[in-house]
Amino acid sequence: MAKAGRGSDQYMLRLPDGLRDRIKAYAERVGTSINTEIVRVLEREFPEQWTADNRLEELGKMLSILNAGTEDPRLDEFIQKVEETVEGIVSGRVTGVDPNARDAVSDMWSGYKERESEAAYEEEQDAQMDYTEEELAAYDVTGRFEKYAVPPPKKPNPIRDQMHLIDVLPPRSLAELAEKLGKGDLESAAKVVLSMPKEEIEERIKFLQLPVAEQYRLRGEEPPASFGKDPFRPDEED
């Protein structure tokens, strides 16, 4: 995406009440700027069109460079531009193409996409690289890449968020809580929770959120010999 700097086209944009503040809050939270976020969205929604002559000329230049050797790292870029060009012809992004030729290319491209469904899926995933994690999460729910000044609550992840009370609560507090719950005395159990040493519990949680290797290091312990090995390949040598 081209960056807008000094000397770029300027336009006095009128925004609905509150929209600027929402964009500003989001931009500050993700470490960008209002201008960057506006340009990023507009570039994605209003892509530049190409003329057929200019696009083919660019592909020809790249092909002549790649003829020097198949190990040229620009091979991937060339393949990407070929696919962009074909898709541009089909979608109308590439201008100056005969309608009959466009229809023929469209039919060919549809057949290719059907035969390469798995590759097409991967390309679709790559095309979403410009979206943030929050935008993709919003799209999964609403079908729109919405952005919010206040981040939405994250969905619980049983694997990532798994913690056991025995690892978090002090032993005495845990035993007292278990006793009250075992008797069905929820009121007393709530009082036990309220009286727990919050700073100590916070420190325990922070410790458990560290990488496992770092936890071993802080405890002054050596990780077991099997640590970090693939459980499905136990005989694999380091």
C-alpha positions as CSV (number, residue, x, y, z in Angstrom):
1,M,0.0,0.0,0.0
2,A,1.4,3.4,-1.0
3,K,2.0,5.8,1.9
4,A,0.7,9.3,1.9
5,G,3.4,11.8,2.7
6,R,4.2,15.4,2.0
7,G,3.2,16.4,-1.5
8,S,0.4,13.8,-1.7
9,D,-3.1,14.7,-2.8
10,Q,-5.1,16.4,-0.1
11,Y,-8.8,16.5,0.5
12,M,-10.8,18.2,3.2
13,L,-12.8,15.3,4.6
14,R,-16.0,15.9,6.5
15,L,-16.7,13.1,9.0
16,P,-20.0,12.4,10.9
17,D,-20.0,13.4,14.5
18,G,-18.0,11.0,16.6
19,L,-16.3,9.1,13.8
20,R,-13.0,11.0,14.0
21,D,-12.8,10.2,17.7
22,R,-13.5,6.6,17.1
23,I,-10.8,6.3,14.5
24,K,-8.4,8.3,16.7
25,A,-9.0,6.0,19.7
26,Y,-8.5,2.9,17.5
27,A,-5.4,4.3,15.8
28,E,-3.8,5.2,19.2
29,R,-4.5,1.8,20.6
30,V,-2.8,0.0,17.6
31,G,0.0,2.5,17.3
32,T,-0.8,4.1,14.0
33,S,-2.5,7.4,13.0
34,I,-5.9,8.6,11.9
35,N,-4.6,9.3,8.4
36,T,-3.0,5.8,8.1
37,E,-6.2,4.0,9.1
38,I,-8.3,6.1,6.7
39,V,-5.9,5.5,3.8
40,R,-5.6,1.8,4.6
41,V,-9.3,1.2,4.4
42,L,-9.8,3.4,1.3
43,E,-6.9,1.8,-0.6
44,R,-8.5,-1.6,0.1
45,E,-12.0,-0.6,-1.0
46,F,-10.9,1.5,-4.0
47,P,-8.0,-0.4,-5.7
48,E,-6.1,1.3,-8.6
49,Q,-7.1,0.0,-12.0
50,W,-4.6,-1.0,-14.6
51,T,-4.6,-0.7,-18.4
52,A,-3.9,-4.0,-20.3
53,D,-0.9,-2.5,-22.1
54,N,0.8,-1.3,-19.0
55,R,0.1,-4.5,-17.1
56,L,1.5,-6.7,-19.9
57,E,4.5,-4.5,-20.3
58,E,5.3,-4.9,-16.5
59,L,4.9,-8.7,-16.7
60,G,7.2,-8.8,-19.8
61,K,9.9,-6.9,-17.9
62,M,9.7,-9.2,-14.9
63,L,9.8,-12.3,-17.2
64,S,13.0,-11.1,-18.9
65,I,14.6,-10.7,-15.5
66,L,13.5,-14.1,-14.3
67,N,14.9,-15.8,-17.5
68,A,18.3,-15.3,-16.0
69,G,17.7,-18.1,-13.6
70,T,14.9,-20.0,-11.9
71,E,16.3,-19.3,-8.5
72,D,15.6,-15.6,-8.7
73,P,13.5,-14.7,-5.6
74,R,11.3,-12.5,-7.7
75,L,9.7,-15.6,-9.2
76,D,7.0,-15.5,-6.5
77,E,6.3,-11.9,-7.2
78,F,6.0,-12.6,-10.9
79,I,3.5,-15.4,-10.3
80,Q,1.5,-13.2,-8.0
81,K,1.3,-10.4,-10.7
82,V,0.2,-12.9,-13.3
83,E,-2.7,-14.0,-11.1
84,E,-3.5,-10.4,-10.2
85,T,-3.6,-9.6,-13.9
86,V,-5.9,-12.5,-14.8
87,E,-8.2,-11.7,-11.9
88,G,-8.1,-8.0,-13.0
89,I,-9.2,-8.9,-16.5
90,V,-12.1,-11.0,-15.1
91,S,-13.2,-8.4,-12.6
92,G,-12.8,-5.4,-14.8
93,R,-9.8,-3.9,-12.9
94,V,-7.7,-4.2,-16.1
95,T,-9.2,-1.9,-18.7
96,G,-9.0,-2.0,-22.5
97,V,-9.7,-5.8,-22.9
98,D,-12.0,-7.0,-25.7
99,P,-15.3,-8.3,-24.2
100,N,-15.0,-11.7,-26.0
101,A,-11.5,-12.1,-24.7
102,R,-12.6,-11.2,-21.2
103,D,-15.3,-13.9,-21.3
104,A,-12.8,-16.5,-22.5
105,V,-10.4,-15.6,-19.8
106,S,-13.2,-15.7,-17.2
107,D,-14.2,-19.2,-18.3
108,M,-10.6,-20.4,-18.1
109,W,-10.1,-18.8,-14.7
110,S,-13.2,-20.4,-13.3
111,G,-12.0,-23.9,-14.4
112,Y,-8.6,-23.2,-12.9
113,K,-10.1,-22.1,-9.6
114,E,-12.2,-25.2,-9.4
115,R,-9.2,-27.5,-10.0
116,E,-7.1,-25.6,-7.5
117,S,-9.6,-25.2,-4.7
118,E,-7.1,-25.8,-2.0
119,A,-4.7,-23.3,-3.4
120,A,-7.5,-20.8,-3.9
121,Y,-8.3,-21.1,-0.2
122,E,-4.7,-20.4,0.8
123,E,-4.7,-17.3,-1.5
124,E,-7.8,-16.0,0.2
125,Q,-6.2,-16.4,3.6
126,D,-3.1,-14.5,2.3
127,A,-5.4,-11.7,1.0
128,Q,-6.6,-11.1,4.5
129,M,-3.1,-10.4,5.8
130,D,-3.9,-6.7,5.6
131,Y,-6.6,-7.1,8.2
132,T,-5.8,-7.0,11.9
133,E,-6.8,-9.9,14.3
134,E,-9.7,-7.8,15.6
135,E,-11.0,-7.0,12.1
136,L,-10.9,-10.7,11.2
137,A,-12.7,-11.6,14.4
138,A,-15.4,-9.0,13.7
139,Y,-15.8,-10.4,10.1
140,D,-16.4,-13.9,11.5
141,V,-19.3,-12.5,13.6
142,T,-20.8,-9.8,11.4
143,G,-19.3,-10.3,7.9
144,R,-17.8,-6.8,8.1
145,F,-14.3,-5.7,9.0
146,E,-15.4,-3.4,11.8
147,K,-13.0,-1.5,14.1
148,Y,-13.8,-0.3,17.6
149,A,-12.2,2.3,19.9
150,V,-12.7,-0.1,22.9
151,P,-11.5,-3.6,22.0
152,P,-14.2,-6.3,22.3
153,P,-13.7,-9.0,25.0
154,K,-11.6,-11.9,23.8
155,K,-13.2,-15.3,23.5
156,P,-12.0,-17.8,26.1
157,N,-9.4,-20.2,24.8
158,P,-9.4,-23.4,26.9
159,I,-5.9,-24.3,26.0
160,R,-4.3,-20.9,26.3
161,D,-6.3,-19.8,29.3
162,Q,-6.2,-23.0,31.3
163,M,-5.2,-22.5,34.9
164,H,-5.9,-24.7,37.9
165,L,-6.9,-23.2,41.3
166,I,-4.3,-25.3,43.0
167,D,-1.6,-23.4,41.0
168,V,-3.1,-20.0,41.6
169,L,-4.5,-19.9,45.2
170,P,-2.4,-20.2,48.3
171,P,-2.8,-23.7,49.8
172,R,-4.5,-22.5,53.0
173,S,-7.0,-20.3,51.1
174,L,-7.7,-23.2,48.7
175,A,-8.3,-25.7,51.5
176,E,-10.7,-23.3,53.3
177,L,-12.6,-22.5,50.1
178,A,-12.9,-26.2,49.3
179,E,-14.3,-26.8,52.8
180,K,-16.9,-24.1,52.5
181,L,-18.0,-25.2,49.1
182,G,-18.1,-28.8,50.2
183,K,-20.6,-27.8,52.8
184,G,-22.6,-25.8,50.3
185,D,-21.9,-22.6,52.3
186,L,-21.6,-20.2,49.4
187,E,-21.8,-17.1,51.6
188,S,-18.8,-18.2,53.6
189,A,-17.0,-19.3,50.4
190,A,-17.5,-15.8,49.0
191,K,-16.0,-14.3,52.2
192,V,-13.0,-16.6,51.8
193,V,-12.5,-15.4,48.2
194,L,-12.7,-11.8,49.2
195,S,-10.2,-12.2,52.0
196,M,-7.6,-13.9,49.7
197,P,-4.2,-12.1,49.2
198,K,-4.9,-10.4,45.8
199,E,-1.3,-9.4,45.2
200,E,0.0,-12.9,45.8
201,I,-2.6,-14.3,43.5
202,E,-1.8,-11.8,40.7
203,E,1.9,-12.7,41.0
204,R,1.0,-16.4,40.7
205,I,-1.1,-15.7,37.6
206,K,1.7,-13.6,35.9
207,F,4.1,-16.5,36.6
208,L,1.8,-19.1,35.0
209,Q,1.4,-16.9,31.9
210,L,5.2,-17.0,31.2
211,P,6.6,-19.6,28.8
212,V,7.1,-22.9,30.5
213,A,10.9,-22.7,29.9
214,E,11.0,-19.4,31.7
215,Q,9.0,-20.8,34.6
216,Y,11.6,-23.5,35.1
217,R,14.4,-20.9,34.9
218,L,12.8,-18.7,37.6
219,R,12.3,-21.7,39.9
220,G,16.0,-22.6,39.4
221,E,15.0,-26.0,38.0
222,E,16.2,-27.9,34.9
223,P,13.3,-28.9,32.5
224,P,12.8,-32.7,32.1
225,A,14.7,-34.4,29.3
226,S,11.5,-34.8,27.3
227,F,10.7,-31.1,27.4
228,G,10.2,-29.5,24.0
229,K,10.2,-32.8,22.1
230,D,7.4,-33.9,19.8
231,P,5.3,-36.5,21.8
232,F,4.4,-38.2,18.6
233,R,8.0,-38.7,17.6
234,P,9.6,-39.8,20.9
235,D,12.7,-41.3,19.2
236,E,13.6,-38.1,17.4
237,E,17.2,-37.0,18.2
238,D,18.1,-33.4,18.9
